[in-house]
Amino acid sequence: MHPGCVYCVARLAPEVWRGDVMSHKTDFFKAGILALLAIAGLAACDSAHGGGPGWSPGTGTYAGHGVSFHYPAGWYQTTPPGGGRPLLWTTGVGFDPPDSVNIAAHPIGTRVTAQNLSTFIPSVTRTVRLGLTYAGDRLLAGPQAITVGGMPGLQFQGTETNPVGKDMLTLVFNGMTWYDITCAYTPAKARAVQRGCAQVLRTFR
């Protein structure tokens, strides 16, 4: 996602918010916009770093903020700035930008469960599609229902134009909090990042 997308999506936000009358959908839609802003912020950070300053050798395990997950040995860890607000916390692991897995946590204004998730799928899908379109990217697949650490989620795949590659966005819902887990990779490291992404999702608790 191009770094400039943060401004495009920000301009889009008021139009999106006016599109939903019910308060819980409005809150959730805001959360969707904020998640996309966070992704754009991470991409901007990646682009600026270029070679990975701020990244340090990882331990293979992340534990903090009430969650944990494992990632491949030899990967690095960083704490990239998030572009969306409110943002509870964010972290990233990977080789170097932009071949990485970024995780961000956001509060939401309504409790999302496996039982009511289907209510929000159209709004979430529309938000993701619009965000990608404004960034010059496109949605390739999704939403696909997924369970991560016993929590319900939705998964999307999209293109990445700066640099050229692909993204897999997994949205995981834990009551009044949601996590967006973005796996971004260039063609050269696609297979390695996909394996690492699968490990993160498999062990995320």
C-alpha positions as CSV (number, residue, x, y, z in Angstrom):
1,M,0.0,0.0,0.0
2,H,1.5,3.3,-1.0
3,P,2.4,5.6,1.8
4,G,0.2,8.4,0.4
5,C,-2.8,6.2,1.0
6,V,-3.0,7.5,4.6
7,Y,-4.2,10.8,3.2
8,C,-6.6,9.2,0.7
9,V,-8.3,7.0,3.2
10,A,-8.5,9.9,5.7
11,R,-10.4,11.9,3.2
12,L,-12.7,8.9,2.5
13,A,-13.5,8.4,6.2
14,P,-16.4,11.0,6.5
15,E,-18.2,9.6,3.5
16,V,-18.0,6.1,4.9
17,W,-19.2,7.2,8.3
18,R,-22.2,8.9,6.9
19,G,-23.1,5.7,5.0
20,D,-24.0,3.8,8.2
21,V,-26.9,5.0,10.4
22,M,-26.8,2.4,13.1
23,S,-24.3,3.4,15.8
24,H,-22.7,0.1,16.3
25,K,-22.0,-0.2,12.5
26,T,-20.7,3.4,12.5
27,D,-18.2,2.5,15.3
28,F,-17.1,-0.6,13.6
29,F,-16.8,1.2,10.3
30,K,-14.6,3.8,12.0
31,A,-12.5,0.9,13.3
32,G,-12.1,-0.4,9.7
33,I,-10.9,2.9,8.5
34,L,-8.4,3.1,11.4
35,A,-7.0,-0.3,10.6
36,L,-6.4,0.8,7.0
37,L,-4.7,3.9,8.3
38,A,-2.5,1.8,10.5
39,I,-1.5,-0.4,7.6
40,A,-0.7,2.7,5.5
41,G,1.4,4.1,8.4
42,L,3.3,0.9,8.6
43,A,4.0,1.0,4.9
44,A,5.2,4.5,5.1
45,C,7.5,3.5,7.9
46,D,8.8,0.6,5.8
47,S,9.4,2.9,2.8
48,A,11.3,5.4,4.9
49,H,13.5,2.9,6.6
50,G,14.6,1.2,3.4
51,G,17.2,-1.0,5.0
52,G,15.6,-1.7,8.4
53,P,17.0,0.8,11.0
54,G,15.1,0.2,14.2
55,W,14.9,-3.5,13.6
56,S,16.7,-5.7,16.1
57,P,17.4,-9.5,16.2
58,G,14.3,-11.3,17.3
59,T,14.0,-14.1,19.8
60,G,11.5,-16.2,17.8
61,T,8.7,-15.4,20.3
62,Y,6.6,-12.3,21.0
63,A,4.9,-11.9,24.3
64,G,3.3,-8.7,25.4
65,H,0.1,-6.7,25.7
66,G,-1.7,-9.9,26.7
67,V,-0.9,-11.8,23.5
68,S,1.9,-14.1,22.3
69,F,3.0,-15.7,19.0
70,H,6.0,-17.5,17.5
71,Y,7.9,-16.5,14.4
72,P,10.8,-17.9,12.5
73,A,14.3,-18.0,13.9
74,G,16.5,-15.4,12.2
75,W,13.7,-12.9,11.8
76,Y,13.9,-9.4,13.2
77,Q,11.5,-7.5,15.4
78,T,10.5,-3.8,15.4
79,T,7.9,-1.5,16.8
80,P,6.6,0.5,13.8
81,P,4.5,3.6,14.4
82,G,0.8,3.0,13.6
83,G,-1.1,5.5,11.4
84,G,-4.6,4.8,12.9
85,R,-6.1,6.2,16.1
86,P,-7.1,5.0,18.6
87,L,-4.3,2.4,18.5
88,L,-3.6,0.2,21.5
89,W,-0.2,-1.2,20.4
90,T,1.7,-2.4,17.3
91,T,4.7,-4.6,16.5
92,G,6.4,-6.1,13.5
93,V,8.5,-9.1,12.7
94,G,10.2,-10.2,9.5
95,F,13.3,-10.0,7.3
96,D,13.3,-6.3,6.7
97,P,10.8,-3.9,5.2
98,P,8.7,-4.6,3.3
99,D,8.9,-8.4,3.8
100,S,7.3,-8.6,7.2
101,V,4.3,-9.4,9.4
102,N,2.8,-6.4,11.2
103,I,0.3,-6.7,14.0
104,A,-1.7,-3.8,15.5
105,A,-4.5,-3.8,18.1
106,H,-7.5,-1.4,18.0
107,P,-10.4,-0.9,20.4
108,I,-13.9,-1.1,18.8
109,G,-17.2,0.3,19.9
110,T,-19.2,-3.0,20.0
111,R,-18.5,-6.5,21.0
112,V,-17.8,-8.8,18.0
113,T,-18.2,-12.5,18.4
114,A,-18.4,-15.6,16.2
115,Q,-22.2,-15.3,16.5
116,N,-22.6,-11.7,15.2
117,L,-19.5,-11.4,12.9
118,S,-21.6,-12.0,9.8
119,T,-23.5,-8.8,10.5
120,F,-20.3,-6.8,9.9
121,I,-18.9,-8.6,6.9
122,P,-20.4,-6.3,4.2
123,S,-19.1,-3.2,5.9
124,V,-15.7,-4.6,6.5
125,T,-15.3,-5.9,3.0
126,R,-16.4,-2.5,1.5
127,T,-13.9,-0.7,3.7
128,V,-11.0,-3.0,2.8
129,R,-11.9,-2.7,-0.9
130,L,-12.2,1.1,-0.8
131,G,-8.9,1.4,1.1
132,L,-7.0,-0.7,-1.4
133,T,-8.6,1.1,-4.4
134,Y,-7.6,4.5,-3.0
135,A,-4.0,3.2,-2.6
136,G,-3.9,2.1,-6.2
137,D,-4.1,-1.6,-5.2
138,R,-6.9,-4.1,-5.5
139,L,-8.6,-6.8,-3.6
140,L,-7.7,-10.3,-4.9
141,A,-9.6,-12.5,-2.5
142,G,-11.8,-12.5,0.6
143,P,-13.4,-12.3,2.9
144,Q,-12.6,-15.8,4.1
145,A,-13.7,-16.8,7.6
146,I,-10.9,-17.9,9.8
147,T,-10.3,-18.8,13.4
148,V,-7.1,-17.6,15.1
149,G,-6.3,-18.7,18.7
150,G,-10.0,-19.6,19.1
151,M,-11.1,-16.1,18.0
152,P,-13.2,-15.4,14.9
153,G,-11.7,-13.5,12.0
154,L,-11.8,-12.5,8.4
155,Q,-8.9,-12.8,5.9
156,F,-8.3,-10.8,2.7
157,Q,-5.6,-10.8,0.0
158,G,-4.6,-7.8,-2.0
159,T,-2.0,-6.4,-4.3
160,E,0.9,-4.2,-3.1
161,T,2.2,-1.5,-5.6
162,N,4.9,0.2,-3.5
163,P,6.9,-2.0,-3.7
164,V,5.4,-4.6,-6.0
165,G,4.1,-7.5,-4.0
166,K,1.1,-8.8,-2.1
167,D,-0.6,-8.4,1.2
168,M,-2.6,-10.8,3.3
169,L,-4.7,-9.0,5.9
170,T,-6.2,-11.0,8.7
171,L,-8.7,-9.3,11.1
172,V,-9.1,-11.1,14.4
173,F,-11.8,-10.1,16.9
174,N,-11.6,-10.5,20.6
175,G,-14.6,-8.9,22.2
176,M,-14.1,-5.1,22.3
177,T,-10.6,-5.4,20.7
178,W,-9.5,-6.4,17.2
179,Y,-6.2,-7.2,15.8
180,D,-5.1,-6.6,12.2
181,I,-2.3,-9.0,11.2
182,T,-0.8,-7.9,7.9
183,C,1.6,-10.1,6.0
184,A,3.4,-8.2,3.2
185,Y,5.9,-9.7,0.9
186,T,7.7,-9.1,-2.4
187,P,8.0,-11.9,-5.0
188,A,11.6,-12.7,-4.0
189,K,10.7,-13.6,-0.4
190,A,7.0,-14.5,-0.8
191,R,7.4,-18.2,0.2
192,A,9.5,-17.5,3.3
193,V,7.1,-14.7,4.5
194,Q,4.1,-16.9,3.8
195,R,5.5,-19.7,6.0
196,G,6.4,-17.2,8.7
197,C,2.9,-15.6,8.5
198,A,1.3,-19.1,8.8
199,Q,3.4,-19.7,11.9
200,V,2.3,-16.3,13.5
201,L,-1.4,-17.1,12.8
202,R,-1.1,-20.7,14.0
203,T,0.5,-19.7,17.3
204,F,-1.3,-16.3,18.0
205,R,-2.9,-16.4,21.4
